[in-house]
Amino acid sequence: MKKSTKRWGLSALMAVLTVSFFLLGLQPSVISQSKAVQVSAEALRIHQEAVVIDLHVDSLIWPRDLALEGTTGHLDFPKMRRGGLDAAAFTIPTRFFGLAGLKALHDLRPPATWFSAWERYRLQVSLMKSFLEASGQQATLATNPEAIRNHHEKGVLSVFHGIEGAHALGQDLTRVRQVAKDGVVFIGLVHLWKNEYGGSSFGFDGGLTHLGRRLIDQMNEVGLMIDLAHAGPKTFDAALAKTRLPPIVSHAGARAVHDTWRNLSDDQIQAIAQRGGVIGVMLVPPALDRPDLFEALEHLAHIVEVGGEDVAALGSDLDGYMRAPIDASGLAQLTELMLRAGWSALRIRKILGENVLRVMDEARQVGSTLRS
């Protein structure tokens, strides 16, 4: 009787845990809007005239329709439009501590995505295509500066992709050309742990591997930029020396402002600047000590001080697993803070998007030269 009761109790516990797992809501949230910054007419004018680009949003990992404005999450197409966000890199994470397959199961994704990073990549690309179709041409894929500027003038949202961790490719480097056709503009070697390509700033960093070097060669030929976010110091230095295209750090902060494994040293900031690259500043922890726009401005200011105004950009990490000070509809608040800091309209426009457009153009030109 006791064994039967114990077995029944264990079965009941497993049933409760299973139901709880599938009902679990992990959608990202925003902190109290009572702290909102009042946006002046001048800041709003600059923001509306600028081409505003975010180098890192994680919206594709959540089971919601981005063509519709949701009551949860940080970003969707309507929020982008209300916030004056013209273009965003919808980055594709496929592992994050080995839990991506479990999340795919939780979200009732196709079984192939439970076991394969490449299938998770393919699913997210496919989802974006369906969202773009549902938008009625109000949002579209754009991977070059001319298209993004043209869309800005027409009021059309631009979408492109980055890959967060080259493990998504498996070890099949022929997939580099495929992802370029899918709208990928940059690939990060690693995410939250080392992989076959290099070492992460979280955990062991053994440096850039032989496969990592081959990957960068392939990316150079295709014109895909290397993303050094999450790269450990050894991998960072080796990849920077290897690539012939301008490098980016899609989302990070300045270690001098907040000393954490996710942020860049002054030497790293200078190295990116010297190569004509850009650094997208996050709006959330762990790059920030707290989800706060004023702290984000401190990171931007330090990066400008160390590397110059041509290296700073936005890489919010909205729709990641951290709380944010704003959703995408509130981005003009950051423009207001930059204006209050006494920054020129030119500097503000560079940070909002012009710096990203410049590196995209340079990457295309270098890639074209290497192919000829």
C-alpha positions in Angstrom: 0.0 0.0 0.0 2.8 2.4 0.9 4.6 1.7 -2.4 1.4 2.3 -4.3 0.8 5.5 -2.4 4.3 6.7 -3.0 4.1 5.8 -6.7 0.8 7.7 -7.0 2.3 10.7 -5.2 5.3 10.8 -7.5 3.1 10.5 -10.6 0.9 13.3 -9.3 4.0 15.5 -8.7 5.3 14.8 -12.2 1.9 15.7 -13.6 1.9 19.0 -11.7 5.4 19.8 -12.8 4.7 19.0 -16.4 1.5 21.1 -16.5 3.4 24.0 -14.7 6.2 23.7 -17.2 3.9 24.2 -20.2 1.9 27.0 -18.5 5.0 28.9 -17.4 5.0 32.4 -18.7 8.5 33.9 -19.2 7.6 36.8 -21.4 10.0 39.8 -20.7 8.6 42.7 -18.8 9.2 46.5 -18.5 9.8 48.3 -15.2 7.4 50.9 -14.0 6.6 53.5 -16.6 6.4 56.2 -13.9 10.1 56.8 -14.5 9.5 57.7 -18.1 11.6 60.7 -19.5 9.6 63.5 -21.0 10.6 63.9 -24.6 11.0 67.4 -25.9 9.9 68.6 -29.4 13.6 69.0 -30.4 14.5 65.5 -29.3 11.4 64.1 -31.1 12.4 65.9 -34.3 15.9 64.5 -34.3 14.6 61.0 -33.5 12.0 61.1 -36.3 14.5 62.4 -38.9 17.2 59.9 -37.9 17.4 56.4 -39.2 17.2 54.5 -36.0 18.7 51.0 -35.9 18.9 48.4 -33.1 21.6 45.8 -33.5 20.2 43.2 -31.1 16.6 42.2 -30.2 15.6 38.7 -29.2 11.9 38.8 -30.1 12.0 35.7 -32.3 12.4 33.4 -29.3 9.0 34.2 -28.0 5.7 32.5 -29.2 3.9 35.6 -30.3 3.0 37.3 -33.6 5.3 40.3 -34.2 3.0 41.7 -36.8 0.5 42.5 -34.0 1.0 44.7 -30.9 1.1 42.4 -27.9 0.4 43.1 -24.3 3.6 41.3 -23.3 7.2 41.6 -24.5 9.4 44.6 -25.4 9.1 44.7 -29.2 6.8 44.0 -32.1 6.2 45.9 -35.4 3.6 48.3 -34.0 5.9 49.1 -31.0 8.8 49.7 -33.4 6.6 52.1 -35.4 5.5 54.0 -32.4 9.0 54.3 -31.1 10.5 55.4 -34.4 12.7 52.3 -34.6 13.3 52.0 -38.4 15.3 48.8 -38.4 16.4 46.0 -36.1 18.6 43.0 -36.2 16.4 40.1 -35.1 19.1 37.9 -33.7 18.8 34.2 -33.6 19.9 32.4 -30.4 19.8 28.6 -30.7 21.4 27.3 -27.5 21.7 29.6 -24.4 23.1 27.2 -21.7 21.7 24.2 -23.6 18.1 25.2 -22.7 16.9 26.3 -26.2 15.7 22.8 -27.1 13.7 22.6 -23.8 12.2 26.0 -24.6 11.2 24.8 -28.1 9.4 21.9 -26.4 7.8 24.3 -24.0 6.6 26.5 -26.8 5.2 23.4 -28.7 7.6 24.0 -31.6 8.1 21.2 -34.2 10.0 18.2 -32.7 13.0 18.7 -34.9 13.7 22.0 -33.1 13.9 20.2 -29.8 17.2 18.6 -30.8 18.8 20.7 -33.5 20.2 24.2 -33.3 20.1 24.4 -37.1 16.4 23.6 -37.1 15.8 26.2 -34.4 17.6 28.7 -36.7 15.5 27.7 -39.6 12.3 28.0 -37.6 13.0 31.5 -36.5 13.8 32.6 -40.0 10.6 31.0 -41.2 8.6 32.8 -38.5 10.0 36.1 -39.5 9.0 35.5 -43.1 5.4 34.8 -41.9 5.4 38.0 -39.8 6.6 40.1 -42.7 3.9 38.7 -44.9 1.3 39.4 -42.3 2.4 43.0 -42.0 1.1 43.8 -45.4 4.4 45.2 -46.7 4.7 47.5 -43.6 7.8 45.6 -42.7 10.3 43.9 -45.0 13.7 42.3 -45.1 16.6 44.8 -45.8 20.3 44.0 -45.6 21.9 47.1 -47.2 22.0 50.8 -46.3 20.2 52.0 -49.4 17.2 49.8 -48.7 17.0 50.8 -45.0 17.2 54.5 -45.9 14.6 54.1 -48.6 12.3 52.2 -46.2 12.8 55.0 -43.6 11.6 57.6 -46.1 8.6 55.5 -47.0 7.7 54.6 -43.4 8.4 50.9 -43.9 10.2 48.9 -41.2 13.4 47.1 -42.0 14.3 43.7 -40.7 17.6 41.8 -40.9 19.2 39.0 -38.9 22.2 38.1 -36.8 23.1 34.7 -35.5 24.0 34.5 -31.8 26.5 31.6 -31.7 28.0 29.9 -34.8 27.1 26.5 -33.3 23.8 27.1 -35.1 25.7 26.1 -38.3 26.8 22.9 -36.8 30.2 22.4 -38.5 28.8 22.8 -42.1 30.4 26.0 -43.4 28.5 25.7 -46.7 25.6 27.1 -44.6 27.3 30.5 -44.5 26.1 31.3 -48.0 22.6 30.1 -47.1 22.2 32.3 -44.0 23.4 35.3 -46.1 20.5 34.6 -48.4 18.2 34.5 -45.4 19.0 38.0 -44.4 21.8 37.4 -41.9 24.2 40.4 -41.7 26.5 39.2 -39.0 27.4 36.1 -37.0 28.5 35.9 -33.4 31.1 33.2 -32.9 29.8 32.2 -29.5 27.0 32.8 -27.1 26.8 31.9 -23.4 29.4 29.1 -23.5 32.3 28.0 -25.7 31.6 26.0 -28.9 33.5 24.6 -31.8 34.4 28.0 -33.1 35.8 29.8 -30.1 35.6 30.7 -26.4 33.0 32.7 -24.5 33.4 35.5 -22.0 31.2 33.2 -19.8 33.1 30.1 -19.0 36.3 28.8 -20.7 38.0 30.8 -23.4 40.6 28.7 -25.3 40.7 31.2 -28.1 39.7 31.0 -31.8 39.7 27.5 -33.1 40.8 26.3 -36.5 37.1 25.9 -37.5 36.5 29.5 -36.3 39.3 30.8 -38.6 37.8 28.9 -41.5 34.4 30.4 -40.7 35.7 33.9 -40.7 37.3 33.4 -44.1 34.0 32.2 -45.4 32.2 35.2 -43.9 34.7 37.6 -45.3 34.1 36.3 -48.8 30.3 36.5 -48.4 30.4 39.9 -46.7 29.0 38.8 -43.3 30.4 40.8 -40.4 31.8 39.1 -37.2 29.9 39.9 -34.0 32.3 39.8 -31.0 29.6 40.1 -28.3 30.1 37.3 -25.8 33.6 36.4 -27.1 36.2 35.8 -24.5 39.3 38.0 -24.6 41.5 35.5 -26.5 38.8 34.7 -29.0 38.0 38.5 -29.3 41.6 39.4 -30.2 42.2 36.5 -32.6 38.9 37.0 -34.4 39.5 40.8 -34.7 42.9 40.1 -36.2 41.5 37.5 -38.6 38.5 39.4 -40.1 39.0 41.8 -43.0 35.5 43.3 -42.6 34.7 46.0 -40.0 33.8 44.2 -36.7 30.8 44.7 -34.6 29.8 44.1 -31.0 26.1 43.8 -31.3 25.2 44.2 -27.6 27.4 45.1 -24.7 28.5 47.9 -22.4 31.6 49.5 -21.0 33.5 47.7 -18.2 34.7 51.0 -16.8 31.1 51.9 -16.1 29.9 48.5 -14.9 32.6 45.8 -14.3 31.0 42.6 -15.6 31.9 39.7 -17.9 29.4 41.0 -20.5 31.2 44.4 -21.0 34.2 45.6 -22.9 37.5 46.9 -21.6 38.8 50.3 -22.9 41.4 48.4 -24.9 38.7 46.4 -26.6 36.6 49.5 -27.3 39.6 51.2 -28.9 40.4 48.1 -30.9 36.9 48.1 -32.4 37.1 51.8 -33.1 40.5 51.5 -34.8 39.0 48.9 -37.2 36.0 51.1 -38.0 33.5 48.9 -36.2 30.6 49.7 -33.9 29.4 48.7 -30.5 25.7 48.4 -29.7 25.0 49.5 -26.1 22.5 47.4 -24.2 19.6 48.8 -22.2 19.4 45.9 -19.7 21.5 43.9 -17.3 24.0 42.3 -17.1 25.7 44.9 -19.2 23.9 47.5 -17.1 23.9 47.2 -13.3 20.2 48.0 -13.5 17.6 48.5 -16.2 18.0 52.3 -16.5 18.2 54.7 -19.4 20.5 57.1 -17.4 23.0 54.3 -16.9 22.8 53.3 -20.6 23.7 56.9 -21.4 26.8 56.6 -19.1 27.9 53.6 -21.2 27.4 55.4 -24.5 29.3 58.4 -23.1 32.2 56.3 -22.0 32.4 54.5 -25.4 32.4 57.8 -27.2 35.1 59.2 -24.9 37.3 56.2 -25.4 36.6 55.3 -29.0 35.0 58.3 -30.6 31.5 59.1 -31.7 31.7 56.8 -34.8 31.9 53.6 -32.7 28.8 53.9 -30.6 25.4 52.4 -31.6 22.3 50.8 -30.1 22.1 47.1 -29.3 19.3 47.1 -26.7 18.8 43.3 -26.1 15.1 44.0 -25.8 13.0 40.8 -25.5 15.9 39.0 -23.8 15.3 37.5 -20.4 15.9 40.7 -18.5 13.6 43.5 -17.5 14.0 46.7 -19.5 13.5 50.4 -18.7 11.4 50.9 -21.8 9.9 48.9 -24.6 10.6 49.7 -28.3 7.9 52.4 -28.2 9.9 54.5 -25.7 13.2 54.8 -27.6 12.9 58.5 -28.1 13.5 58.9 -24.4 17.1 57.9 -24.9 17.4 60.5 -27.7 16.1 63.1 -25.2 18.8 62.1 -22.7 21.5 62.4 -25.3 20.2 65.8 -26.2 20.2 66.9 -22.5 23.8 65.7 -22.3 24.7 68.5 -24.8 25.4 66.2 -27.7 25.1 67.5 -31.2 22.3 66.3 -33.5 25.0 64.8 -35.7 26.5 62.7 -32.9 23.0 61.6 -31.9 22.1 60.5 -35.5 25.4 58.6 -35.7 24.6 56.6 -32.5 21.0 56.1 -33.5 21.8 54.5 -36.8 24.3 56.2 -39.1 27.3 54.3 -37.7 25.6 51.0 -38.3 24.7 52.0 -41.9 28.4 53.0 -42.5 29.8 49.6 -41.4 27.1 47.7 -43.4 28.2 49.6 -46.5 31.9 49.0 -45.8 31.4 45.3 -45.2 29.6 45.0 -48.5 32.4 46.8 -50.3 35.2 44.8 -48.8 33.3 41.5 -49.4 32.8 42.5 -53.0 36.5 43.2 -53.4 37.4 39.9 -51.9 35.1 38.0 -54.3 36.5 39.8 -57.4 
